[in-house]
Amino acid sequence: MRVIGGDLKRSKLFGPEDGDDSIRVTYDRVRESIFNLTGPMDGARFLDLFAGAGSVGIEALSRGAAKVTFVDHAPKAIRLVESNVGKFGLEDRVEIIRMDFREYVAGGAARGVFDLIFLDPPYAGSLFEAAMDSPGIADMLADGGKVVGQHGAEPERAKFGALIMADVRRYGSSWVSIWKKNKDSEK
């Protein structure tokens, strides 16, 4: 696993041990596609919810994000994020939080306002839908911001509260969706 672009391009990242499938890694091709779809990260505030090893958040930092908040409930994932952040000396640009996503998202804008929110929960189950159904997600999204989801199947819904799907793409066994605030719901 490595960083694809930006200042840390080609740098190796710590990942789960071979055979450990408790943390799914976002493949290079999918990460590259995500950042091609979302545009420049210059000065962005980025939330990596379900952070895993933190590869997507580290990629955002490498590409110029001002700050990344990593959230995951698994101690193993938090240790990997801490190792990757420490390897590159990025501690002053990150916040690492061990917490269940439901509790974090329930805090809404009081937790922070982000230009990009990345959701990559385990593919099995309905955790993506649970996160998107929380009003806290839209509250945490800055004006003009985007929510990016990574899924194991095409999303069944095109709207979650104030968020509407703007794009969806398939990359092998992964689907990537882009969500924006519905202007009509902000009135």
Contact map, one row per residue, 1 for C-alpha under 8 A:
1110000000011110000000000011000000000000000000000000000000000000000000000000000000000000000000000000000000000000000000000000000000000000000000000000000000000000000000000000000000000000000
1111000011111000000000000001000000000000000000000000001000000000000000000000000000000000000000000000000000000000000000000000000000000000000000000000000000000000000000000000000000000000000
1111100111111000000000000001000000000000000000000000001001100100000000000000000000000000000000000000000000000000000000000000000000000000000000000000000000000000000000000000000000000000000
0111110111000000000000000001001100000000000000000000000000100000000000000000000000000000000000000000000000000000000000000000000000000000000000000000000000000000000000000000000000000000000
0011111111000000000000000000000100000000000000000000000000100110000000000000000000000000000000000000000000000000000000000000000000000000000000000000000000000000000000000000000000000000000
0001111110000000000000000000000000000000000000000000000000100111000000000000000000000000000000000000000000000000000000000000000000000000000000000000000000000000000000000000000000000000000
0000111110000000000000000000000000000000000000000000000000000110000000000000000000000000000000000000000000000000000000000000000000000000000000000000000000000000000000000000000000000000000
0011111111100000000000000000000000000000000000000000000000000100000000000000000000000000000000000000000000000000000000000000000000000000000000000000000000000000000000000000000000000000000
0111111111100000000000000000000000000000000000000000000000000100000000000000000000000000000000000000000000000000000000000000000000000000000000000000000000000000000000000000000000000000000
0111100111110000000000000000000000000000000000000000000000000000000000000000000000000000000000000000000000000000000000000000000000000000000000000000000000000000000000000000000000000000000
0110000111111000000000000000000000000000000000000000000000000000000000000000000000000000000000000000000000000000000000000000000000000000000000000000000000000000000000000000000000000000000
1110000001111100000000000000000000000000000000000000000000000000000000000000000000000000000000000000000000000000000000000000000000000000000000000000000000000000000000000000000000000000000
1110000000111110000000000000000000000000000000000000001000000000000000000000000000010000000000000000000000000000000000000000000000000000000000000000000000000000000000000000000000000000000
1000000000011111000000000000000000000000000000000000100000000000000000000000000100110000000000000000000000000000000000000000000000000000000000000000000000000000000000000000000000000000000
1000000000001111100000001000000000000000000000000000100000000000000000000000000100000000000000000000000000000000000000000000000000000000000000000000000000000000000000000000000000000000000
0000000000000111110110100000000000000000000000000000100000000000000000000000000100000000000000000000000000000000000000000000000000000000000000000000000000000000000000000000000000000000000
0000000000000011111100000000000000000000000000000000000000000000000000000000000000000000000000000000000000000000000000000000000000000000000000000000000000000000000000000000000000000000000
0000000000000001111100000000000000000000000000000000000000000000000000000000000000000000000000000000000000000000000000000000000000000000000000000000000000000000000000000000000000000000000
0000000000000000111110000000000000000000000000000000000000000000000000000000000000000000000000000000000000000000000000000000000000000000000000000000000000000000000000000000000000000000000
0000000000000001111111100000000000000000000000000000000000000000000000000000000000000000000000000000000000000000000000000000000000000000000000000000000000000000000000000000000000000000000
0000000000000001001111110000000000000000000000000000000000000000000000000000000000000000000000000000000000000000000000000000000000000000000000000000000000000000000000000000000000000000000
0000000000000000000111110000000000000000000000000000000000000000000000000000000000000000000000000000000000000000000000000000000000000000000000000000000000000000000000000000000000000000000
0000000000000001000111111000000000000000000000000001100000000000000000000000100000000000000000000000000000000000000000000000000000000000000000000000000000000000000000000000000000000000000
0000000000000000000011111100000000000000000000000001000000000000000000000000000000000000000000000000000000000000000000000100000000000000000000000000000000000000000000000000000000000000000
0000000000000010000000111110000000000000000000000001101000000000000000000000000000000000000000000000000000000000000000000000000000000000000000000000000000000000000000000000000000000000000
0000000000000000000000011111011000000000000000000000001100000000000000000000000000000000000000000000000000000000000000000000000000000000000000000000000000000000000000000000000000000000000
1000000000000000000000001111111000000000000000000000000000000000000000000000000000000000000000000000000000000000000000000000000000000000000000000000000000000000000000000000000000000000000
1111000000000000000000000111111100000000000000000000000000000000000000000000000000000000000000000000000000000000000000000000000000000000000000000000000000000000000000000000000000000000000
0000000000000000000000000011111110000000000000000000000000000000000000000000000000000000000000000000000000000000000000000000000000000000000000000000000000000000000000000010000000000000000
0000000000000000000000000111111111000000000000000000000000000000000000000000000000000000000000000000000000000000000000000000000000000000000000000000000000000000000000000010010000000000000
0001000000000000000000000111111111100000000000000000000100000000000000000000000000000000000000000000000000000000000000000000000000000000000000000000000000000000000000000000000000000000000
0001100000000000000000000001111111110000000000000000000000000000000000000000000000000000000000000000000000000000000000000000000000000000000000000000000000000000000000000000000000000000000
0000000000000000000000000000111111111000000000000000000000000000000000000000000000000000000000000000000000000000000000000000000000000000000000000000000000000000000000000000000000000000000
0000000000000000000000000000011111111100000000000000000000000000000000000000000000000000000000000000000000000000000000000000000000000000000000000001000000000000000000000000000100000000000
0000000000000000000000000000001111111111000000000000000000000000000000000000000000000000000000000000000000000000000000000000000000000000000000000000000000000000000000000000000000000000000
0000000000000000000000000000000111111110000000000000000000000000000000000000000000000000000000000000000000000000000000000000000000000000000000000000000000000000000000000000000000000000000
0000000000000000000000000000000011111110000000000000000000000000000000000000000000000000000000000000000000000000000000000000000000000000000000000000000000000000000000000000000000000000000
0000000000000000000000000000000001111111000000000000000000000000000000000000000000000000000000000000000000000000000000000000000000000000000000000100000000000000000000000000000000000000000
0000000000000000000000000000000000111111100000000000000000000000000000000000000000000000000000000000000000000000000000000000000000000000000000000000000000000000000000000000000000000000000
0000000000000000000000000000000000100111110000000000000000000011000000000000000000000000000000000000000000000000000000000000000000000000000000000000000000000000000000000000000000000000000
0000000000000000000000000000000000000011111100000000000000011011100000000000000000000000000000000000000000000000000000000000000000000000000000000000000000000000000000000000000000000000000
0000000000000000000000000000000000000001111100000000000000000011110000000000000000000000000000000000000000000000000000000000000000000000000000000000000000000000000000000000000000000000000
0000000000000000000000000000000000000000111110000000000000000001111000000000000000000000000000000000000000000000000000000000000000000000000000000000000000000000000000000000000000000000000
0000000000000000000000000000000000000000111111000000000000000001111000000000000000000000000000000000000000000000011100000000000000000000000000000000000000000000000000000000000000000000000
0000000000000000000000000000000000000000001111100000000000000000111100000000000000000000000000000000000000000000111100000000000000000000000000000000000000000000000000000000000000000000000
0000000000000000000000000000000000000000000111110000000010010000101110000000000000000000000000000000000000000000011111000000000000000000000000000000000000000000000000000000000000000000000
0000000000000000000000000000000000000000000011111000000010000000000111100000000000000000000000000000000000000000010111000000000000000000000000000000000000000000000000000000000000000000000
0000000000000000000000000000000000000000000001111110010110000000000111100000000000000000000000000000000000000000000011100000000000000000000000000000000000000000000000000000000000000000000
0000000000000000000000000000000000000000000000111110000000000000000001110000000000000000000000000000100000000000000011111000000000000000000000000000000000000000000000000000000000000000000
0000000000000000000000000000000000000000000000011111000000000000000001111000000000000000000000000000100000000000000000111000000000000000000000000000000000000000000000000000000000000000000
0000000000000000000000000000000000000000000000011111111110000000000001110000100010000000000000000000000000000000000000010000000000000000000000000000000000000000000000000000000000000000000
0000000000000000000000111000000000000000000000000111111000000000000000010000110110000000000000000000000000000000000000000000000000000000000000000000000000000000000000000000000000000000000
0000000000000111000000101000000000000000000000000011111000000000000000000000110110010000000000000000000000000000000000000000000000000000000000000000000000000000000000000000000000000000000
0000000000000000000000000000000000000000000000010011111111000000000001000000100110010000000000000000000000000000000000000000000000000000000000000000000000000000000000000000000000000000000
0110000000001000000000001100000000000000000000000011111111100000000000000000000000000000000000000000000000000000000000000000000000000000000000000000000000000000000000000000000000000000000
0000000000000000000000000100001000000000000000010010011111110000000000000000000000000000000000000000000000000000000000000000000000000000000000000000000000000000000000000000000000000000000
0000000000000000000000000000000000000000000001110010011111111000000111000000000000000000000000000000000000000000000000000000000000000000000000000000000000000000000000000000000000000000000
0010000000000000000000000000000000000000000000000000011111111100000000000000000000011000000000000000000000000000000000000000000000000000000000000000000000000000000000000000000000000000000
0011110000000000000000000000000000000000000000000000001111111110000000000000000000000000000000000000000000000000000000000000000000000000000000000000000000000000000000000000000000000000000
0000000000000000000000000000000000000000100001000000000111111111100100000000000000000000000000000000000000000000000000000000000000000000000000000000000000000000000000000000000000000000000
0000000000000000000000000000000000000000100000000000000011111111111100000000000000000000000000000000000000000000000000000000000000000000000000000000000000000000000000000000000000000000000
0010111110000000000000000000000000000000000000000000000001111111100000000000000000000000000000000000000000000000000000000000000000000000000000000000000000000000000000000000000000000000000
0000111000000000000000000000000000000001110000000000000000111111100000000000000000000000000000000000000000000000000000000000000000000000000000000000000000000000000000000000000000000000000
0000010000000000000000000000000000000001111100000000000000011111110000000000000000000000000000000000000000000000000000000000000000000000000000000000000000000000000000000000000000000000000
0000000000000000000000000000000000000000111111000000000000011111111100000000000000000000000000000000000000000000000000000000000000000000000000000000000000000000000000000000000000000000000
0000000000000000000000000000000000000000011110000000000000001001111100000000000000000000000010000000000000000000000000000000000000000000000000000000000000000000000000000000000000000000000
0000000000000000000000000000000000000000001111000000000000001000111110000000000000000000000011100000000000000000000000000000000000000000000000000000000000000000000000000000000000000000000
0000000000000000000000000000000000000000000011110000000010011000111111000000000000000000000011100000000000000000000000000000000000000000000000000000000000000000000000000000000000000000000
0000000000000000000000000000000000000000000001110000000010000000001111100000000000000000000001111000000000000000000000000000000000000000000000000000000000000000000000000000000000000000000
0000000000000000000000000000000000000000000000111110010010000000000111110000000010000000000001111000000000000000000000000000000000000000000000000000000000000000000000000000000000000000000
0000000000000000000000000000000000000000000000111110000000000000000011111000000000000000000000011111100100000000000000000000000000000000000000000000000000000000000000000000000000000000000
0000000000000000000000000000000000000000000000001111000000000000000001111110110000000000000000001111100000000000000000000000000000000000000000000000000000000000000000000000000000000000000
0000000000000000000000000000000000000000000000000100000000000000000000111110110000000000000000000111100000000000000000000000000000000000000000000000000000000000000000000000000000000000000
0000000000000000000000000000000000000000000000000000000000000000000000011111110000000000000000000100000000000000000000000000000000000000000000000000000000000000000000000000000000000000000
0000000000000000000000000000000000000000000000000000000000000000000000011111111000000000000000000100000000000000000000000000000000000000000000000000000000000000000000000000000000000000000
0000000000000000000000000000000000000000000000000000000000000000000000000111111100000000000000000000000000000000000000000000000000000000000000000000000000000000000000000000000000000000000
0000000000000000000000100000000000000000000000000011110000000000000000011111111110000000000000000000000000000000000000000000000000000000000000000000000000000000000000000000000000000000000
0000000000000000000000000000000000000000000000000001100000000000000000011111111111000000000000011100000000000000000000000000000000000000000000000000000000000000000000000000000000000000000
0000000000000000000000000000000000000000000000000000000000000000000000000011111111100000000000000000000000000000000000000000000000000000000000000000000000000000000000000000000000000000000
0000000000000111000000000000000000000000000000000001110000000000000000000001111111110000000000000000000000000000000000000000000000000000000000000000000000000000000000000000000000000000000
0000000000000000000000000000000000000000000000000011110000000000000001000000111111111000000000010000000000000000000000000000000000000000000000000000000000000000000000000000000000000000000
0000000000000000000000000000000000000000000000000000000000000000000000000000011111111100000000010000000000000000000000000000000000000000000000000000000000000000000000000000000000000000000
0000000000000100000000000000000000000000000000000000000000000000000000000000001111111110000000000000000000000000000000000000000000000000000000000000000000000000000000000000000000000000000
0000000000001100000000000000000000000000000000000000110001000000000000000000000111111111000000000000000000000000000000000000000000000000000000000000000000000000000000000000000000000000000
0000000000000000000000000000000000000000000000000000000001000000000000000000000011111111111001000000000000000000000000000000000000000000000000000000000000000000000000000000000000000000000
0000000000000000000000000000000000000000000000000000000000000000000000000000000001111111111000000000000000000000000000000000000000000000000000000000000000000000000000000000000000000000000
0000000000000000000000000000000000000000000000000000000000000000000000000000000000111111110000000000000000000000000000000000000000000000000000000000000000000000000000000000000000000000000
0000000000000000000000000000000000000000000000000000000000000000000000000000000000011111110000000000000000000000000000000000000000000000000000000000000000000000000000000000000000000000000
0000000000000000000000000000000000000000000000000000000000000000000000000000000000001111111100000000000000000000000000000000000000000000000000000000000000000000000000000000000000000000000
0000000000000000000000000000000000000000000000000000000000000000000000000000000000001111111111000000000000000000000000000000000000000000000000000000000000000000000000000000000000000000000
0000000000000000000000000000000000000000000000000000000000000000000000000000000000001100111111100000000000000000000000000000000000000000000000000000000000000000000000000000000000000000000
0000000000000000000000000000000000000000000000000000000000000000000000000000000000000000111111000000000000000000000000000000000000000000000000000000000000000000000000000000000000000000000
0000000000000000000000000000000000000000000000000000000000000000011100000000000000000000011111100000000000000000000000000000000000000000000000000000000000000000000000000000000000000000000
0000000000000000000000000000000000000000000000000000000000000000001111000000000000001000011111110000000000000000000000000000000000000000000000000000000000000000000000000000000000000000000
0000000000000000000000000000000000000000000000000000000000000000001111000000000000000000001011111000000000000000000000000000000000000000000000000000000000000000000000000000000000000000000
0000000000000000000000000000000000000000000000000000000000000000000011100000010011000000000001111100000000000000000000000000000000000000000000000000000000000000000000000000000000000000000
0000000000000000000000000000000000000000000000000000000000000000000011110000010000000000000000111110000000000000000000000000000000000000000000000000000000000000000000000000000000000000000
0000000000000000000000000000000000000000000000000000000000000000000000111110010000000000000000011111000000000000000000000000000000000000000000000000000000000000000000000000000000000000000
0000000000000000000000000000000000000000000000000000000000000000000000111000000000000000000000001111101100000000000000000000000000000000000000000000000000000000000000000000000000000000000
0000000000000000000000000000000000000000000000000000000000000000000000111000000000000000000000000111111100000000000000000000000000000000000000000000000000000000000000000000000000000000000
0000000000000000000000000000000000000000000000001100000000000000000000111000000000000000000000000011111110000000000000000000000000100000000000000000000000000000000000000000000000000000000
0000000000000000000000000000000000000000000000000000000000000000000000000000000000000000000000000001111111000000000000000000000000100000000000000000000000000000000000000000000000000000000
0000000000000000000000000000000000000000000000000000000000000000000000000000000000000000000000000011111111100000000000000000000000000000000000000000000000000000000000000000000000000000000
0000000000000000000000000000000000000000000000000000000000000000000000100000000000000000000000000011111111110010000000000000000000000000000000000000000000000000000000000000000000000000000
0000000000000000000000000000000000000000000000000000000000000000000000000000000000000000000000000000111111110010000000000000000000100101100000000000000000000000000000000000000000000000000
0000000000000000000000000000000000000000000000000000000000000000000000000000000000000000000000000000011111110000000000000000000000000111000000000000000000000000000000000000000000000000000
0000000000000000000000000000000000000000000000000000000000000000000000000000000000000000000000000000001111111110000000000000000000000001000000000000000000000000000000000000000000000000000
0000000000000000000000000000000000000000000000000000000000000000000000000000000000000000000000000000000111111111000000000000000000000011111100000000000000000000000000000000000000000000000
0000000000000000000000000000000000000000000000000000000000000000000000000000000000000000000000000000000000111111100000000000000000000001001110000000000000000000000000000000000000000000000
0000000000000000000000000000000000000000000000000000000000000000000000000000000000000000000000000000000000111111100000000000000000000000000100000000000000000000000000000000000000000000000
0000000000000000000000000000000000000000000000000000000000000000000000000000000000000000000000000000000110111111100000000000000000000000000100000000000000000000000000000000000000000000000
0000000000000000000000000000000000000000000000000000000000000000000000000000000000000000000000000000000000011111110000000000000000000000000100000000000000000000000000000000000000000000000
0000000000000000000000000000000000000000000010000000000000000000000000000000000000000000000000000000000000001111111000000000000000000000001111000000000000000000000000000000000000000000000
0000000000000000000000000000000000000000000111100000000000000000000000000000000000000000000000000000000000000001111110000000000000000000000111001000000000000000000000000000000000000000000
0000000000000000000000000000000000000000000111000000000000000000000000000000000000000000000000000000000000000000111110000000000000000000000011111100000000000000000000000000000000000000000
0000000000000000000000000000000000000000000111100000000000000000000000000000000000000000000000000000000000000000011111000000000000000000000010001111000000000000000000000000000000000000000
0000000000000000000000000000000000000000000001111000000000000000000000000000000000000000000000000000000000000000011111100000000000000000000010000111000000000000000000000000000000000000000
0000000000000000000000000000000000000000000001111000000000000000000000000000000000000000000000000000000000000000000111110000000000000000000000000011110000000000000000000000000000000000000
0000000000000000000000000000000000000000000000011100000000000000000000000000000000000000000000000000000000000000000011111000000100000000000000000011110000000000000000000000000000000000000
0000000000000000000000000000000000000000000000001110000000000000000000000000000000000000000000000000000000000000000001111100000100000000000000000000111000000000000000000000000000000000000
0000000000000000000000000000000000000000000000001100000000000000000000000000000000000000000000000000000000000000000000111110001100000000000000000000011000000000000000000000000000000000000
0000000000000000000000010000000000000000000000000000000000000000000000000000000000000000000000000000000000000000000000011111101000000000000000000000000000000000000000000000000000000000000
0000000000000000000000000000000000000000000000000000000000000000000000000000000000000000000000000000000000000000000000001111110000000000000000000000001100000000000000000000000000000000000
0000000000000000000000000000000000000000000000000000000000000000000000000000000000000000000000000000000000000000000000000111110000000000000000000000000100000000000000000000000000000000000
0000000000000000000000000000000000000000000000000000000000000000000000000000000000000000000000000000000000000000000000000111111000000000000000000000000000000000000000000000000000000000000
0000000000000000000000000000000000000000000000000000000000000000000000000000000000000000000000000000000000000000000000000011111111000000000000000000000000000000000000000000000000000000000
0000000000000000000000000000000000000000000000000000000000000000000000000000000000000000000000000000000000000000000000001100111111100000000000000000000000000000000000000000000000000000000
0000000000000000000000000000000000000000000000000000000000000000000000000000000000000000000000000000000000000000000000111000011111110000000000000000101000000000000000000000000000000000000
0000000000000000000000000000000000000000000000000000000000000000000000000000000000000000000000000000000000000000000000000000011111111000000000000000000000000000000000000000000000000000000
0000000000000000000000000000000000000000000000000000000000000000000000000000000000000000000000000000000000000000000000000000011111111100000000000000000000000000000000000000000000000000000
0000000000000000000000000000000000000000000000000000000000000000000000000000000000000000000000000000110010000000000000000000001111111100100000000000000000000000000000000000000000000000000
0000000000000000000000000000000000000000000000000000000000000000000000000000000000000000000000000000000000000000000000000000000111111110100000000000000000000001000000000000000000000000000
0000000000000000000000000000000000000000000000000000000000000000000000000000000000000000000000000000000000000000000000000000000011111110100000000000000000000001100000000000000000000000000
0000000000000000000000000000000000000000000000000000000000000000000000000000000000000000000000000000000011000000000000000000000001111111110000000000000000000000000000000000000000000000000
0000000000000000000000000000000000000000000000000000000000000000000000000000000000000000000000000000000001010000000000000000000000011111111000000000000000000000110000000000000000000000000
0000000000000000000000000000000000000000000000000000000000000000000000000000000000000000000000000000000011111000000000000000000000000111111100000000000000000000000000000000000000000000000
0000000000000000000000000000000000000000000000000000000000000000000000000000000000000000000000000000000010010000000000000000000000111111111110000000000000000000000000000000000000000000000
0000000000000000000000000000000000000000000000000000000000000000000000000000000000000000000000000000000000010000000000000000000000000111111110000000000000000000111000000000000000001000000
0000000000000000000000000000000000000000000000000000000000000000000000000000000000000000000000000000000000011000100000000000000000000011111111000000000000000000000000000000000000000000000
0000000000000000000000000000000000000000000000000000000000000000000000000000000000000000000000000000000000011111110000000000000000000001111111000000000000000000000000000000000000000000000
0000000000000000000000000000000000000000000000000000000000000000000000000000000000000000000000000000000000001000111110000000000000000000111111101110000000000000000000000000000000000000000
0000000000000000000000000000000000000000000000000000000000000000000000000000000000000000000000000000000000000000111000000000000000000000001111111000000000000000000000000000000000000000000
0000000000000000000000000000000000000000000000000000000000000000000000000000000000000000000000000000000000000000001000000000000000000000000011111000000000000000000000000000000000001000000
0000000000000000000000000000000000000000000000000000000000000000000000000000000000000000000000000000000000000000001000000000000000000000000001111100000000000000000000000000000000011000000
0000000000000000000000000000000000000000000000000000000000000000000000000000000000000000000000000000000000000000011100000000000000000000000011111110000000000000000000000000000000011000000
0000000000000000000000000000000000000100000000000000000000000000000000000000000000000000000000000000000000000000001110000000000000000000000010011111000000000000000000000000000001111000000
0000000000000000000000000000000000000000000000000000000000000000000000000000000000000000000000000000000000000000000111100000000000000000000010001111100000000000000000000000000001110000000
0000000000000000000000000000000001000000000000000000000000000000000000000000000000000000000000000000000000000000000111100000000000000000000000000111110000000000000000000000000111100000000
0000000000000000000000000000000000000000000000000000000000000000000000000000000000000000000000000000000000000000000001110000000100000000000000000011111000000000000000000000001111000000000
0000000000000000000000000000000000000000000000000000000000000000000000000000000000000000000000000000000000000000000001111000000000000000000000000001111100000000000000000000011110000000000
0000000000000000000000000000000000000000000000000000000000000000000000000000000000000000000000000000000000000000000000011010000100000000000000000000111111100000000000000000011100000000000
0000000000000000000000000000000000000000000000000000000000000000000000000000000000000000000000000000000000000000000000000011000000000000000000000000011111000000000000000000111000000000000
0000000000000000000000000000000000000000000000000000000000000000000000000000000000000000000000000000000000000000000000000000000000000000000000000000001111100000000000000000111000000000000
0000000000000000000000000000000000000000000000000000000000000000000000000000000000000000000000000000000000000000000000000000000000000000000000000000001111110000000000010100001000000000000
0000000000000000000000000000000000000000000000000000000000000000000000000000000000000000000000000000000000000000000000000000000000000000000000000000001011111100000000000000000010000000000
0000000000000000000000000000000000000000000000000000000000000000000000000000000000000000000000000000000000000000000000000000000000000000000000000000000001111100000000000000000000000000000
0000000000000000000000000000000000000000000000000000000000000000000000000000000000000000000000000000000000000000000000000000000000000000000000000000000000111111000000000000000000000000000
0000000000000000000000000000000000000000000000000000000000000000000000000000000000000000000000000000000000000000000000000000000000000000000000000000000000111111000110000000000000000000000
0000000000000000000000000000000000000000000000000000000000000000000000000000000000000000000000000000000000000000000000000000000000000000000000000000000000001111111110000000000000000000000
0000000000000000000000000000000000000000000000000000000000000000000000000000000000000000000000000000000000000000000000000000000000011000000000000000000000001111111100000000000000000000000
0000000000000000000000000000000000000000000000000000000000000000000000000000000000000000000000000000000000000000000000000000000000001010010000000000000000000011111100000000000000000000000
0000000000000000000000000000000000000000000000000000000000000000000000000000000000000000000000000000000000000000000000000000000000000010010000000000000000000011111100000000000000001100110
0000000000000000000000000000000000000000000000000000000000000000000000000000000000000000000000000000000000000000000000000000000000000000010000000000000000000011111110000000000000111100000
0000000000000000000000000000000000000000000000000000000000000000000000000000000000000000000000000000000000000000000000000000000000000000000000000000000000000111111111000000000000111100000
0000000000000000000000000000000000000000000000000000000000000000000000000000000000000000000000000000000000000000000000000000000000000000000000000000000000000110001111110000000011110000000
0000000000000000000000000000000000000000000000000000000000000000000000000000000000000000000000000000000000000000000000000000000000000000000000000000000000000000000111110000000011110000000
0000000000000000000000000000000000000000000000000000000000000000000000000000000000000000000000000000000000000000000000000000000000000000000000000000000000000000000011111000000011100000000
0000000000000000000000000000000000000000000000000000000000000000000000000000000000000000000000000000000000000000000000000000000000000000000000000000000001000000000011111100001111000000000
0000000000000000000000000000000000000000000000000000000000000000000000000000000000000000000000000000000000000000000000000000000000000000000000000000000000000000000000111110001110000000000
0000000000000000000000000000000000000000000000000000000000000000000000000000000000000000000000000000000000000000000000000000000000000000000000000000000001000000000000011111111100000000000
0000000000000000000000000000110000000000000000000000000000000000000000000000000000000000000000000000000000000000000000000000000000000000000000000000000000000000000000001111111100000000000
0000000000000000000000000000000000000000000000000000000000000000000000000000000000000000000000000000000000000000000000000000000000000000000000000000000000000000000000000111111000000000000
0000000000000000000000000000000000000000000000000000000000000000000000000000000000000000000000000000000000000000000000000000000000000000000000000000000110000000000000000111111000000000000
0000000000000000000000000000010000000000000000000000000000000000000000000000000000000000000000000000000000000000000000000000000000000000000000000000011110000000000000000111111100000000000
0000000000000000000000000000000000000000000000000000000000000000000000000000000000000000000000000000000000000000000000000000000000000000000000000000111111000000000000011111111110000000000
0000000000000000000000000000000001000000000000000000000000000000000000000000000000000000000000000000000000000000000000000000000000000000000000000001111000000000000000011110011111000000000
0000000000000000000000000000000000000000000000000000000000000000000000000000000000000000000000000000000000000000000000000000000000000000000000000001110000100000000011111000001111100000000
0000000000000000000000000000000000000000000000000000000000000000000000000000000000000000000000000000000000000000000000000000000000000000000000000111100000000000000011110000000111110000000
0000000000000000000000000000000000000000000000000000000000000000000000000000000000000000000000000000000000000000000000000000000000000000000000000111000000000000001111100000000011111000000
0000000000000000000000000000000000000000000000000000000000000000000000000000000000000000000000000000000000000000000000000000000000000000000000011110000000000000001111000000000001111100000
0000000000000000000000000000000000000000000000000000000000000000000000000000000000000000000000000000000000000000000000000000000000000000010000111100000000000000011100000000000000111110110
0000000000000000000000000000000000000000000000000000000000000000000000000000000000000000000000000000000000000000000000000000000000000000000000000000000000000000011100000000000000011111110
0000000000000000000000000000000000000000000000000000000000000000000000000000000000000000000000000000000000000000000000000000000000000000000000000000000000000000000000000000000000001111111
0000000000000000000000000000000000000000000000000000000000000000000000000000000000000000000000000000000000000000000000000000000000000000000000000000000000000000000000000000000000000111111
0000000000000000000000000000000000000000000000000000000000000000000000000000000000000000000000000000000000000000000000000000000000000000000000000000000000000000010000000000000000001111111
0000000000000000000000000000000000000000000000000000000000000000000000000000000000000000000000000000000000000000000000000000000000000000000000000000000000000000010000000000000000001111111
0000000000000000000000000000000000000000000000000000000000000000000000000000000000000000000000000000000000000000000000000000000000000000000000000000000000000000000000000000000000000011111
